[in-house]
Structures are given as C-alpha cells and as structure tokens.
Amino acid sequence: MVQKPSKAGEARATRQRAAREAATTPGADRVRVNDPDRTMANILQVATAEFADKGLAGARIDEIAALTSTSKRMIYYYFGSKEGLYVAVLEEAYRRIRRIESELHLEDLAPEQALRTLVGFTVDYQLANPDFIRLVMNENMHRGEFISRSTTIQELNIPVIHAVHNVYQRGVAAGVFRPDVDPVDLHMSISALCFFNVANRHTFGAIFKRSLDTPAATAQRRESIIEMIVRFLRP
C-alpha cells in the first residue's frame, strides 16, 4: 500500500511549485527564482556540505545563503525552515545513491556477479562520497528523527531491498547462495562494512599506524569486503 505524502512533504512540494510560478512574476528576487530547479539544486549542493561538516545545529542558513549568492528569505521560500532544508538534503542524498544503483542492471548478471557488482559499487560510492556518510552519522545522532519524518526516504529505499532480494533469490534458486538469509539483514551487512570503511578509517589509521587511503590499501579493502559478503552467502 502506497503511503500518502506527509504534511511536511506536501508543504514542501507546494512551496516548490509556488517558486516555479514566481519565476513568471516581477519582483526583487526575479533573477534568483527564474530557474527554480537550478537554484534549489545549488542550495542543496552547498547545504549538503554544510550539514555534513557541521551537523544540523552547527550549519548556518546565513552561510548557505552567502555561498549560493541567494538570500535567507529565498531559502525559506523554497524549503520552509532550516529543518526543512536539512530533510531535503537527506532526501537528495538517498535519491542520488538509489538512482545510480538502479543503473547497475543487476538482473542481467549471474547472481554471484550481480552481488559482487552491488557490493563493489557500494564500497566505491561511499568512499567517493564521504559527505553521505557524515550526513547519515549526523542523523543517527538525532536518532533518525528527521529521516522518520520523510516518507520520500522510506520509499526511495524500497527498490534497493527489492534488488538485493531478487539477486539473493536467484542465487538460492541456482544453488550458489544458502537459503536462510533475510534480504534486509543482507543489505544491513553490506552497508555496515562499506560504511565502517569510510567512517572509521581515520581512527583506525591513527590507532594502527596504517595508511588506509593509498590505492593499494583501498583496493585490498574493497576486495576483502566483497569476498566477506560472497562467502557469507555461499552454502
């Protein structure tokens, strides 16, 4: 059953529609709103870095406005509030990774190769997008309060569970995966290994005096994560 958009989501959509309509009316901020999609994308890009670096409490709308050459008034016009902008940043972060995942065409690959492709992509994406990891870490400090407000994020994550489930079931049917693993648990295990690889590399590097950022170390860790997941599923 499809969930109805939350009141916050409906309000945000209404503001965004209003912003597009405002592009056709004269006003002091005409230059800023004559391309609302581009303006919002720019705000989200800058806000992502600000929230990832400073968290919800530390990020400042004044700073985001200055970096985007817009105004606080326009940011509130598009997103309603600082918290509304933060939720929009989270939604865009999940939208981006899920969109790229959907382009892997896992259904065209044999089950084990599909699994290796999915895990390898997750390792690579999270390593290349540390702001995504920081956003998730920050939101966990809020105990998932703001993600819980977004039905969009919940809906965005349904396809990845379906993809994992389909790859896994094909592997079970082919006899290459054992038949007693929950797909959500499998997704959690993949996420945990890839997430830890980014979130804890600085502390591990400092404690064990080992550089984890060299190409050789990155490639070795990537292969280790893939092998751990594949061997976990083998009969």
Secondary structure by P-SEA (a helix, b strand, c coil): ccccccaaaaaaaaaaaaaaaacccccccccccccaaaaaaaaaaaaaaaaaacccccccaaaaaaaacccaaaaaaacccaaaaaaaaaaaaaaaaaaaaaacccccccaaaaaaaaaaaaaaaaaacaaaaaaaaaaaaaccccccccaaaaaaaaaaaaaaaaaaaaaaaaccccccccaaaaaaaaaaaaaaacccaaaaaaaaccccccaaaaaaaaaaaaaaaaaaacc
